[in-house]
């Protein structure tokens, strides 16, 4: 019974992912074709948003400072505790 449920579930998943989308597509021929085809014009070049111009560089600098702080903290706390005996 458990195996039958598992096979049924696998079949349904494969059916929904494979066959159902192919059956749902419509072809644009004959009566289904649109009467007027409107093509989108190329969008005008927009200026970058303030978040990209100011927030992204600020976060990059802050993350660089954080990485340097972690590296220095490691050098002072962890590496300073242990000494190599020669």
C-alpha positions in Angstrom: 0.0 0.0 0.0 2.8 2.4 0.9 4.6 1.5 -2.4 1.4 2.2 -4.4 1.0 5.6 -2.7 4.6 6.5 -3.5 4.3 5.4 -7.1 1.0 7.4 -7.5 2.7 10.5 -5.9 5.7 10.2 -8.2 3.4 9.8 -11.3 1.4 12.8 -10.3 4.5 14.9 -9.9 5.9 13.8 -13.2 2.6 14.5 -14.9 2.3 18.0 -13.4 5.8 18.9 -14.3 6.0 17.3 -17.7 2.7 16.8 -19.5 0.4 19.4 -18.0 2.4 22.5 -19.0 2.6 21.2 -22.6 -1.1 20.6 -22.8 -1.9 24.1 -21.4 0.0 26.0 -24.1 -2.0 27.5 -26.9 -0.8 28.0 -30.4 -1.3 31.5 -32.0 -2.6 30.4 -35.4 -5.9 31.0 -37.1 -8.6 32.2 -34.8 -6.4 32.5 -31.7 -3.9 34.9 -33.5 -4.0 38.5 -32.2 -5.5 41.1 -34.7 -2.8 43.7 -33.8 0.7 43.0 -32.7 2.1 45.7 -30.5 5.9 45.7 -30.2 7.4 47.2 -27.1 9.7 50.1 -27.7 13.2 50.1 -26.2 13.1 51.7 -22.8 14.9 54.9 -22.3 18.2 54.7 -20.4 17.4 55.5 -16.8 19.7 56.9 -14.2 20.8 54.6 -11.4 18.6 54.7 -8.3 20.0 56.4 -5.2 20.2 53.0 -3.5 22.6 51.8 -6.1 24.6 55.0 -6.2 25.0 55.5 -2.5 23.9 52.5 -0.4 25.8 49.8 -2.3 29.2 51.5 -2.1 28.6 52.3 1.5 27.8 48.7 2.3 30.8 47.5 0.4 33.1 49.9 2.4 31.5 48.8 5.6 31.9 45.1 4.8 35.6 45.7 3.9 36.1 47.4 7.3 34.3 44.6 9.0 36.6 42.0 7.3 39.7 44.0 8.3 38.4 44.2 11.9 37.9 40.5 12.0 41.3 39.8 10.6 42.9 42.1 13.1 40.9 40.6 16.0 42.1 37.2 15.0 45.7 38.3 14.8 45.6 40.0 18.2 43.5 37.4 20.1 44.1 34.0 18.7 47.6 34.2 17.2 48.9 36.2 20.1 48.0 33.5 22.6 50.2 30.7 21.2 53.9 30.8 20.7 56.0 28.5 18.6 58.9 27.0 20.7 62.1 26.6 18.7 
